[in-house]
Amino acid sequence: MADAKQLTIIGGGLAGALLASLLAQRGWQVDVFEQRGDPRVEGYAGGRSINLALAERGLYALKQAGLDHRVLEQAVMMRGRFVHPLAGASQLQRYGRDDSEVIWSISRGELNITLLNAAERAGVRLHFNQPLKSVDFEARLATFETPDGENVVPFNALIGADGAGSTLRAQMHATLPFDERTEWLDHGYKELEIPPTASGDFRIEPNALHIWPRGHYMCIALPNDERTFTVTLFMPLKGVYPSFELITTPDAAQTLFETQFPDTLPLIPDLAEDFARNPVGKLATLYLDRWHLADKAVLIGDAAHAMVPFHGQGMNCAFEDCVSLANHLDRSPALSDAFQAFSEERMPNAAAIQQMALENYVEMRDKVDDAAFLLQRELELT
Ligand code: FAD
């Protein structure tokens, strides 16, 4: 391809859209190919968590693109975790001493739209309804499926921001195999909703991440700016009670909530409908031995290092990748050097966060209402 300052991003999700802005702001000509339709026209087709916890790492990356204020306008502050034990009083455990140490709840759809708008304003060309199908790395040609057939596009280099099931990763693997390992968690999740009160207010404390820890399973709830909460029930896929294998009907879910989450029942009036309608999501950690293919392609975000969501850091980590890759592309005239330096910087960080995410599941579901654990936290904060 003639223009060496051109990059083609696969995936216009969270990482792809932010990276596109950062690169366009630095003078790159950027094309983004997204498999889904334009969410600004067709509505957001999510398929995964409705909202996300945005933390300092992610906020810093948004700031580099000048988007932190715009995003925070749509976010709800969470000062700490609000723990609801089965017996005893509920309690807010603050993340820090004051509101300088908080995290934010943000709608995935709204955030994606904000990022796409910013990318377009920065001059990025967005191509919707065009899933990547195959890549000829030798000829530097990428083939996308379009509603009318195929679109074969020459590229300078490809950046894979196409999520955990990345097609670009599969194409890179076919050319030069990765040492790739996906470890599936034997727990899954299902989303439910707490609607606003009749007068349009939040039904429970809005400025907190709520947790109902129950040992080997739990519910959490994050606030949305339209005064709803998205509740996520995490529990084993199989075996012990309760598990998704044993709780399959709305009646069984009603019994589980009556006995184990009784305070949430009046908050979730559509429990039966939500339970029947919403799928059980699966969770995995993805490990790769490298993230790039010479100067031809590199992976970021979930395509490179999908992780379980219990540290609320998958998106935050993906946003850090964006800043790191943009910086390395600024510094290194050769794409292969930039991709190599990016991988060297980010792979150990991603691996550490993946491990912390796995460990935090045990803390959230089993430790946050433990007296000794709470005393230790108090001591750490004083
Ligand atoms: P995605 O968001 O998956 O985006 C990939 C994009 O690529 C999509 O738009 C997709 O349509 C597109 N695409 C896919 N295939 C193709 C193709 N062949 N061609 C073109 N386009 C394609 N992270 C946090 O930081 N905080 C949280 O609180 C949090 N909570 C979570 C809760 C749950 C239940 C789950 C499952 C995840 C959570 N995460 C959280 C993780 C977060 O969702 C991901 O880390 C983040 O979405 C990664 O962004 P991405 O852009 O790499 O991938």
Residues whose N, C-alpha, C, O or C-beta is under 5 A from the ligand:
A	BS01	FAD	I10 G11 G12 G13 L14 A15 G16 F33 E34 Q35 R36 R48 S49 N51 L52 A53 Q130 P131 L132 A161 D162 G163 A164 T167 I300 G301 D302 A303 P309 G312 Q313 G314 M315 N316 A318
